[in-house]
Amino acid sequence: MNSVTYGSEQARLNWRDMLDAALRGTRVIIERYGKPTVVMMSYEEYELLNRRAASAEAPSVIEARNHANQSWVSQAEIDEIFADVHHPV
């Protein structure tokens, strides 16, 4: 993946060129005080990154849900607990 870097002042002066570069698939990095702060990319690339991030999170979400399901008390156990409270032995 190609990239090009602009300082914040250059970015103000070259906005149209930056948009064109991003649309061509070049990632545009904008620096402030010499440090990268913003990346400009095409909307297609942004959507692709979001889909990849969502699919990468999916296994951890599934694992958390499985762990939570193992930790839950069944309705029968809850009924038994309340039965003991309402009808002491």
Secondary structure, DSSP 8 states (H G I E B T S, - for coil): --EEEEEHHHHHHTHHHHHHHHHTT-EEEEEETTEEEEEE--HHHHHHHHHHHHHHHHHHHHHHHHHHHHH---HHHHHHHHHHHHS--
